[in-house]
Amino acid sequence: MRKVTLYIAQSEDGFIADESGSVDFLNPMHVEGEDYGYRAFLEGIDSVVVGRKTYQSVLDMGYDYPHTECEVVVFTRTPRPQAGNLTFHGGSPAERVRAMKAEPHRKGIYCEGGAEIAHQLLAAGLVDEIILSIAPTKLGRGTVLFAEGRAPEGWVERSRQRYDSGLIQVRLSLA
Ligand SMILES: NC(=O)c1ccc[n+]([C@@H]2O[C@H](COP(=O)([O-])OP(=O)(O)OC[C@H]3O[C@@H](n4cnc5c(N)ncnc54)[C@H](OP(=O)(O)O)[C@@H]3O)[C@@H](O)[C@H]2O)c1
């Protein structure tokens, strides 16, 4: 079975975006020559699954959506035609990811978020690993990933790495 990894960043108090949907709180973490293992992680995946709001937030920042070498599935209740490597899927995210997991001879699946999609995949037991980067900032409000910033019950911390920027990266898997 292909591994599904939720790779995501949050504030110290558990928010993945501020009230306006911005991830500017991560800007101080962008340090020359430090990618927090992201490139190495990307080498192990060939599919990305993402909620429409997260997908749109990338475009709204003025970027093209990355991961052009991967199959990208954007979940939306208003699907539109496939565009290159992008599929806009209107059905259940859990059912789609369950089917993707069973595809043979494929690399891992990157769940980019946001919180809505992550919650549905976690609830369906489809996430194998969480790589959670925690920025040393409190936002107080915004889009919550986990209540009080803590992973759901049953998830066990396997490693914790502290970077010079102050970012802490925690890897979790199920007990
Ligand atoms: N810090 C980080 O690492 C990080 C990572 C990812 C995202 N973010 C931030 O998180 C925010 C977005 O997260 P979010 O939780 O609000 O939204 P999201 O999970 O990115 O997307 C939610 C959207 O997914 C679609 N969707 C949800 N459930 C569905 C279902 N059962 N069937 C079909 N489509 C479904 C809907 O799209 P439609 O409305 O089109 O129907 C829904 O509005 C953004 O501000 C983004 O910047 C931060």
The ligand as a Gaussian input file, in Angstrom:
#p B3LYP/6-31G(d) Opt

LIG

0 1
 N        0.539000      25.960000       7.010000
 C        0.446000      25.036000       6.083000
 O        1.340000      24.173000       5.942000
 C       -0.786000      24.968000       5.249000
 C       -1.001000      23.846000       4.429000
 C       -2.158000      23.786000       3.686000
 C       -3.093000      24.817000       3.763000
 N       -2.863000      25.888000       4.542000
 C       -3.873000      26.975000       4.647000
 O       -5.099000      26.391000       5.035000
 C       -6.181000      27.116000       4.455000
 C       -7.109000      26.149000       3.725000
 O       -7.486000      25.098000       4.577000
 P       -9.030000      24.727000       4.782000
 O       -9.106000      23.676000       5.843000
 O       -9.820000      25.983000       4.987000
 O       -9.478000      24.190000       3.357000
 P       -8.945000      22.964000       2.414000
 O       -8.961000      21.691000       3.196000
 O       -7.696000      23.370000       1.747000
 O      -10.065000      22.960000       1.281000
 C      -11.425000      22.856000       1.641000
 C      -12.212000      22.662000       0.352000
 O      -12.039000      21.321000      -0.111000
 C      -13.229000      20.892000      -0.754000
 N      -13.785000      19.755000       0.000000
 C      -13.779000      19.539000       1.339000
 N      -14.429000      18.389000       1.628000
 C      -14.856000      17.869000       0.444000
 C      -15.575000      16.721000       0.090000
 N      -16.003000      15.861000       1.025000
 N      -15.824000      16.498000      -1.217000
 C      -15.385000      17.357000      -2.171000
 N      -14.699000      18.483000      -1.886000
 C      -14.434000      18.732000      -0.601000
 C      -14.178000      22.070000      -0.739000
 O      -13.899000      22.808000      -1.923000
 P      -15.037000      23.709000      -2.669000
 O      -15.266000      24.887000      -1.765000
 O      -14.403000      24.064000      -3.982000
 O      -16.239000      22.835000      -2.818000
 C      -13.714000      22.844000       0.491000
 O      -14.082000      24.211000       0.494000
 C       -5.562000      28.127000       3.505000
 O       -5.559000      29.393000       4.153000
 C       -4.146000      27.642000       3.305000
 O       -3.241000      28.701000       3.085000
 C       -1.729000      25.985000       5.300000

